[in-house]
Amino acid sequence: MSAHHVSDNPVNPAWIAGGPCPMQLTLGETGLILRPPTVAQTLLCALGAFVIAIADRAAVYASIGPLDAALWLRAVKLFAVLLLFCLIGELLVTRGLLHTNDSVGLNSRDPDGSSTSRSLSHRAPSWWARRSAGFRGCCLTICLAGAMLLCWSPYIKWLYPGLMWYDTGDEIAQFYGIAALGQPAGVISAHHPVFDTIVFGGFAKAGELWFGDYQAGLTVLVLLQMVAMCIALSASVVYARHVGAPFGSVITLFVFYAFFPFLPIFFMSLVKDSLHAVFFVPWLLMYIETCRQRLRSLRSIWFTVGFVALSVLSALTTMTGFYITALSLLGLVFVGRETENGGTSSQRKPVAMTVLRGVAATVAVVVILLVHTVFPAVTGKIWNIHHEDQNQILVVPMQMTARYVLDHPGDVTDEERHIIDTLNNVPVEQMKEVQNPYLADPVMHLSLKDPSYIGQYVSVWLKQGVRHPDSYINAFVSLESGWFSLQRTAHKETGPLPLDVLRADSRSIPNQVLIQGDNAISPSFAQMPQYRGNESGQATVRRIWQSVSSTRVLRLLTYTAVWSFILPLFLLFCAIRGRGRDIGERLMIGAPLIWSLLSLLPNAISIPLKPTASRYIVWSLYVVPLYVALLRADGVRSPAAKHRE
């Protein structure tokens, strides 16, 4: 091991390229470079440790206080572990980057427009070398998808003909004209995405018409979903290699996708989030490529058409998918501005960049119009659709109001009580009886009583928050604690959960992802012919997940906070070592991840009292590993970083 001062910047990966470091440690000839954390990185880990410590307490006691010595001691321990984890992770990311010009496997084009030809192997056959990059990429994707499908085949056998989720059953029942979700027979509620209802119900109807059994159609859908996800995840692996990720990184990425049990279990499920992934993953790859190419990908008509189509499908399949897609697309108009300020080639072609930004803006507008205007207009003429009020934005505020009522029952004026009772279906007097600090559904679920009172409620909400902010803080942190905590209460009630019960019985368990390993049949779906399942295979799957969740080291991958907070924090840790002028580029590439993380906050649950909470975070299991692999991809490194290297 040697310590030396550096005058030039070391070769850095895509999001770690930064300013000069006063001292670094090089571990012999291994290529491992250990650099001390910057002030910003240290503060980030300290803040992250404090957030986890607070969330751990809230996830057990539904309160962040008191801020005693035990809490600060835990925060210090977490800080040491978190900083060590991030430094070791960064160490591994920088390993061997002085020798990253190894074979990549495809002909890639760097963001500055220069073409680099790198073969899969120094001994690649000439016929393979003569094939186009697209041909080789397709061949590799198909081969990897076949291998992944083979790895997933035991789960297909165990879970065949597919797992039914509670919400999906309601959607299918409504498609068949059965009353569900508080709506009369023949009405489809927009509480769940209408597109998903049409897809699930359409496949069920097709199975009934073609095979005489609606479940046969749903089985075809779930099998197509499995094949599509194997192709999409394999394409992610090939793309990471295409843009310069080292061989070890892409192999690790493939192994995780192929062998981590949660993924095949989830994609053998019929639920809107699994259907969403089929479109979101290829959309994400096209989005990253658009940023990497400084919008030049939009010169291709076919690329742009495909990008628009996947954007629309990604936006239609989940409620949050629209906001994630739309906000990311709107951000594309800012791509390349930081390089223009630096005087690179983009500055010499201002007209071309302006045109491409116009195309990007047009793509965003077209997607928004198709999703919010055209699709509702078309489907509304075919089906009787009841458009629910936008009560989702009030789920968290109403949970905070319920905590306020619980903590200060005598501090609610008659006028405030009238406004809350007129707006919400659950009156103030019942909030204390039904309140659960970890689930907002008991105080607000499907709809509002009178949405016209939203403006007055906001005024009441602000006034009460000023009077007693402690209640609001405890309510918010408790409801969101599952995204950040490593432990949680042992209670699993989805109904009322009094604070006295939590304080009297403060047992805690690891805050781990919860799978749904059996069919969940809603009352409306139960009116249809019985949905059959493989109970013995489902029991096998549950035992496998229980084994993974209890195995040392491996069980760390089952913690919710690892995917929703710790690994994203590591990505930010790596990013902030760079220089300020590169930050915009990093944020642009990571925009879908950032918006996806923020979309967790408005949800009514975070602690997995039921599988719904884990369903909200499943996207992170296939998105975050891709971003980690791209840390070492030289093809997404900014021109400024390359110049410094």
N, C-alpha and C positions, 0 to 999 in steps of 0.2 A: 504494500500500500504506500502510495506517495502523495504528499500534499504539496501543491505548488500554486503560485499566483498565475493568473492567466491574463494575457494582454489581448487575445482574440477570443471571440465567443466560440464555445464548443459547438460542434454540430448538434442540432436540437431537432426533435420531432415537430410535427405540424403545429401543435398548440403549446409547445414549451419553448420555442425559439424566443429568446429574450435578450436582455442587456447583459453586460459583463458581470460575472460573479467574482467577488474579491478572492475567493479561495474555493478550490474543489479538491476532492479526494478521488484519485484514480486507483482502482483495485487491481494492481498488477497488469497482466495482459488480457484480462477478461472483458475489457471494454466497459466495465461498470464505472459510472461517474457519480460520486456522491457530492452533492452541493448543499450547503446549509440553507435552511429556509429563509426566504425574505421576510421582512416585517409584515407585509400583507398576508403571506401564507401562514405565518405564525398566528396572526390575529384571526384569520379564517378558521383555523383549527380550534382556537380558544372559544370562538363564538359557537362553532359546531358542537363542541363538548358541552358547553353551557345549555344549548338547546336540547341536546339529548338528555342531560340530567334533569332539566325541568320537565321534559315530556315523560320521562320515566316516572316521576312523581305524580304527574297529572293522570297518567294512564292507570295508576293504582288507586289514588285517593281522590281523583276528580278535583284536585286543587294544587296550585303550584307552591303554596306556602306550607310551613314557614321556610324562609331562606336561611336555614340553620347551617351549622358546621358540617353536618352529614352531607347535605346537598353540595356544598362547595368542595368537600373532599372528593366526592364522586366526580364532580366536574373536573378536578385536577387530574384524577386518574384517567378519565376519558380523554382529556387533552393530550396526555403523554402517549396513550395508545393510538389516538387518531393521528397525531403528528408523526409518530413512528410509521404507521401504516402508509400515510401519504408519501413520506420520504422514501420508504422501501419501494412503493409502487412507482414513484418517479424514477428511482434508481433502475428498476427493471425496464421502464419505458425507454430510458436513454441508453440501455445496453447495446453496444455494437453499432451505434449510429454512425461511427466513423467509417463503417464498412457496409452501409445500407445499400450500396449500388449492386445488390445481388440480383439474382434472377427474379422477375416479377411474374412472369407467366403470360402477360398480354402486352400488346403494344399500347402504351398509354400516352396521353398527351398532357403535359404539364399545364397549369393555369396560365403561364405566360405564352403559351402557344407553341413551345418547342416540343418536338416529337421525340420520344425515346423508345427505342426498340429493345425489348428485353425478352428473352425466350424463357420458356418454362424450364429448360434445362440446357446445359452446355452440350448435351448429347441428343437434343431433340431431333427427331427425323426431319428430313428436308420437306416432306409433304406437309408436316404439321407447321413448320415454320412459314410455309407459303400461304397458309390459311389466314384469313382476315382476323383481326382481333375479335370482331363480333362473333364469328364462327367458333373460334376457340372458346370464347366466353360462354356461348350457348352449350357447347359440348361439356365443358367443365361443370356448368350449372346442372345439367341433366344427370351427369354421373354422380355428383355430390347429392343431388336430390334423391336419386335412387338409393344411395347408401344410407341417407338419413331416413328415408321411408322404411328401409329394412330395419334400422335401429328402433323405429317407432312401431313396427308391426306387432310386437307383443301387446302393446297398449290397444291397438286396433282390435286384436282378438279379444282382450279382456273387456273392453268397453263397447264392443259392437252390440247393438246398432247405433250407439251414440247416447250421450248423457243429455237429459232434458232439464233445463233450468226453469225455475218458477216463472220468471217474467216471460220467457219464450212461450211457455204454455198459454199464458194470457193472450199473447199476441196471435198465436195460431187460433185460439178459440174465437177471438174477435173476427179474424178473417173468415171463419166459418159462420159468423152471425150469432155467436153465443155472447150473452151479456158478461162483461168483465170490466175491471178497473173503474167501477162506479158508473159505467155507461150502459144504456139499455141494449137489447139485442139488435144487431144490425148496424151498430155504430162502432167505428174504430177510433180509439183514443190516441191522440198524438203524444201521450205521456211517454211512450217509447217511440223511437224513430219509425216513422211510417214506412220507410223503405225496407227496414228489417222485417216489419210485419208482412209486407208484400212478398218478400223473398221466402220467409219461413212458411207463410200460408200458401204461397204459390207452389213450392216444392211439395208440400203436403197434399195439395189438390192434384198436382201432376201424378204423384204416387197413387192416389186414389183412382184416377182416370186410367192410368197406364198399367198399374200392377194390381189394382183392386184393394190397395192398402195404403193409407196415408203415411204410415211409418216407413214404407219402402222409399217414398220420395224424400223423406227427411234423412234416411240412411244414405241415399245418394248424395245429398247435400253435405253431410258431415264427412264423407269419404273424399269428395271433391275438395273440401276445405283442408283436409289433411295433406292431400297431394299438392294443393296450391301453396300451403305454408312451407312444405319441404322445398319447393321450387324457390319461393321468395327468400327463405332463410339461406339457402345455398347461393342464391344470387348475391346476397349480402356478403357472404364469405368471398366469392369471386370478385366482387367489386372492391372489397377491402384490399385484396391482393393486387387488383388492377391499379389502384392508386398508390401502391408502394408499401403496404403493410408487410412486414417480414413474414417469412414462411411460418415461424413458430407462432406468431400472433394469430394468423388465419387458421392454423390447425387447432389452436386452443379455442377459437371462436366456433369452429365446426363441431368440435367435441362437446362443447357446452350445449349447443343447439340440439345435437343428436342424442345426448345421454341424460340431460337434466330432466327428471320425470315430469315436472310440472307442465312443460310445454306440450308433449303429446297428450297428456291427460286433459289439458284445457282445450286443445284443438280437436279433441273427440267430443267436445261439448257443443250443444246448440244454444248459443247465446250471442247477443249483439257484439260483444267485444271480440269474440273469436272471428266473426264475420268481418268486422272492421279491420282486423290485422291483415287479412288477405289483400286489402287494397292499400293499407297504410304503409306496409313495408316497401313495396315497389315505389310508392309515391315518395317515401323518404329518400330512397336511393336517387331518384330523379331530382329531388330537391337539392340534395348535397352536391350532385354533379352539376346542377345549374349554378350553384354558388362557386364551386371549384373552377368552373370554366368562365367565370365572370359574365354569366348570362349568355355566352356564345352558343350554348346548347339550344337556346330558343330560336336560333337561325333555322333549325330543322323544323319543317312543318309537321312531320310525323312525330317528332319528339314533343313538340308543343301540344299537338292534339292528344297524344297519350297522357301528357302531364295534366292537361285540363280534365280528361276523363277520370283519371285516378284521383285528382283533387276533388271532383264532384262526388265520387263514390266514397272516398274517405270521409268527406264532410257529411254525407247522408246516413252513415251507418252508426254513428253515436252522436249524442247531443253535444258533447264537448269537441267531437271531431271537427265540427264546422268552425269553431273558434280557433282551434289549433291550426287548421289548414288555412283559413282566411288570413289570420294575423301573420303567419309565416310567409304567405304569398305577398301580402302587402309590404312586408319588409324587404322583398327582393329589389324594390326600386332603389334601395340604398347600397346595393352591392357595387363594389368598385370605387366608391367615393373616397375611401381612405387611401387607396393607391393613387387616385388622381391627385390628392393633396401631397403625395410623396413624389410626384413627378415621374411616374412610370409610363409604360406604353399606353395605358388607358387614357392618360392626359393628352397624348398625341392623336387620339381618335375620339374627341368629345362627341362628334355627331353620331358615330356608330354606337357609342355607349348610351347616348340619349335615346336612340331608336330602340335599343334592346330594353332599356328601362320602360319605355312606352309599351313594348310587347309584354313585359312582366306585369305592368299595371293593368293592361287589358286582360291578361289571364286571370288576375285576381278579381277584377270586376265581373268578368264572365262567369266565374265559378260562384261568386256571391249571388248573382242574379239567377243562375240556374237552380241553386239550392234553395234560396229564400223566396223566389217569385215563380219561376217556371214550374218546378216540381210540385209545389203545393197546388198551383192552379190546375195542372193536369190531373193529379191524383184526386183532387176534390171533385172533379167531374165524373170520376169513375166510382169512387167509394164515398160513403157517408162518414166523413172524418170530423171528429170533434177536436178542435185545436185548444189544448189546455192553456191556462194562463201561465205566465212565466214565474211560477212560484219558486222555482229552483234558486233564484237569486236571493230569496228571503229565508231559505232553510237555516243558514247559519245565524243571521240576525234574530230569527224567531227563537232559536235555541238559546241565544243569549238573553232574550226577553224572559223565557221560561226560568232561567237561572236567577234572573233578577227578582222575579215573582217569588221564587223559592227562598231566596236569601232575605228579601225585604218585602214581605207580603203586605205590611201596613203602609208602604210608601208608594202605592199605586193609586193615583187619583181616579175619581169617578170618570172624568173625561178620557184619561188614558185607557181605563178599563173598557169604556164604550168603544173606542177606536180599535183596540186589539180584538175585542169580541166580534165586532162587525167585520173585520178583515179576515180573521182566521176561524176555521171550523172548530178549533179547540179553544174554548173560552179560558179566561184567566183563572177562574176557580178550579178548573180541572188540570191545569198545568202542573201543579204540585203533585197530583196523584199519578200522572202518566209520565213525568219527566225521567229521562234516562240520559245521564251526562255524556254517554258515548254513542248515542243514536238519536237523531233528530226526527225520525219518522213519527214517534208518538205525539209530537206537538205540531207537526205539519207534514203532510204526505202528498196527496194527489193534487189538491186544488185549494184555492182560496174561496172564502164565502162571498166577499165583495171586493174585487181587485181595485175598485175606484178609491178605496181608502189607503192605498199604498203610500201616497204622498203624505198623508196625515200620520201614518204609522212611522215613516222615516223620521218625522219631527219628534214624535214621542220617543222613538228609539235613541235618538241623539240626546235628548234631555235626560233620560234615565241613565244613559252611559256616563254623562257628566256627573250625575249625582252619586253613582256607585260604580266606578270603573272596575273595581275588584271583581264584581260579579261577572261582568263582561269578559274580563281577562281569563278568569277561571273557566267560564263556559267555552270560550273559543279554544283555549289550549287543551282542554279535556277532549273536545270533539275532534281536534286535529292531531292529538298526541300519537295516534297510531302510526302516522307517517314518519315519526322521528324517534320513537321510543324503542328500547331494546327489551323492555319487559312491560307487562300489562296486567290488569286485574284478572284473577282467576274466575270471576263471575262471567257468565255467558248469556245473561238474560237479554232478550230483545224486546221485552216489555218494560214496565216501570222498574227502575233501579234506584231506590232511595240512597241519599248520601250517608245516612246513618248505617246502612247495611255495609257500605264500602269501608267506612271507618271502623266498624266493629269486626269486620273480616277482611283484613288487608293482605291476603295471600296474593302472590304474584306468580306469573308464569312467563316463559319467553314469548315475545311478540312475534310470532311466526306466521307465515302465509298459510291460509286455510284453504284446502282444496274441497271441491264438491265431488265426492266419489260415488254418488248415487243419483237417482232421478228425483227431482223435486217437482211434484205435481200440484198445480194450483187448483182451487175448487172449480173454476170455470173450465180448465182443461180436463178435469176429471169427468166432465159430462160427455166427452168424446170417447170413442172406443179405447180400451186400455192400451197405454204405451208400455211396451214390453222392454225388459232390460236383462242383462246378464248379471245376476246378483252375485254369483261366485267370483266372476271376473272383477266386479266392482270391489268386492272385499279384498281381493288380491292387490288391487291398485291402492287401496287405503292402507294396507299393511306396508307396501313399498314406500309410500310417502311418510308414514310414521317412522319407518326405519331411517330414511334420509334425514328426517327432522330430529332424530335423536342420536345420530352418528357424529362423533367429534369432528371438528373442522368442516366436514361436509354440511353440517346443520347451519353453519353461518350463512350459507346461501339461501336458507329458508326464512331468514329474518326480513320482515317487511322493510325496516329502516335501511337495510343494506342497499335496497334497490331504489327507495324513494328519497333517501337523504345522503347516505355515506358515500356511495359510488358517484352520484352527481357532485357531491362536495369535492371528491378527489379530482374529477374532471376540471372543476373550477380551480382547485389548487394548482394543477398543472398549467392552466391557462393564464393565471395572473402572474406567472414568472416572466412572461413576455413583455414587450414594450407596448405603450399605450396605443400606438398607431396600428397595431395588429389586433387590438381587442374587438373592434367592429367586425372584422372578418370572422373571428372566432364565434362571436355572438350570432352572426348571421347563419353560419353553418349549424350552430347548436340551437337555433330558434325553435324548431319543433320539440326538442327535448325540454327547453325552458317553458314553453307554453303548456306542454303536457304535464309538467310538474306543478305548475300553477293551477291547472285545471283540477287537481286533487282537492284543493281547499274548499270549494263550494259544496262538496259532497256531504251527505247526511251521516256518514259513518267513516271511520278510519281504522279503529280497532276491530279485528275480524271476529265480531260476535257471531257473524254468519259469513258465508263465502263471498257475499257481495263486496265487502271491503277489499278482499284479495283480487276480485275481478277488476277493480278500479286500477290496480297497480300492475296487472299482468303485462301491459305494454312495455314496462321498463325491463322485463326479462329478456326481450329481444332487441330493444333499442339501445340500452346502456352498454351492453357488451360490444355492439357495433361501434359506438363512439369511443370506447376504450381502445378497440383495435385500431381505429383511425388516428389515435395519438401518435402512432409510429409510422403513419403513412406519409411518405415524403411527397406524394403527388398532390396533397392538399396544403402543403406549406406555402405561405405567402411569398411573393417575389422579394419583399423586403427582408424576410427572414433568410431566404436563400442567398441574397446578396451579402448579408452579414456573415453567413457561414463561409 
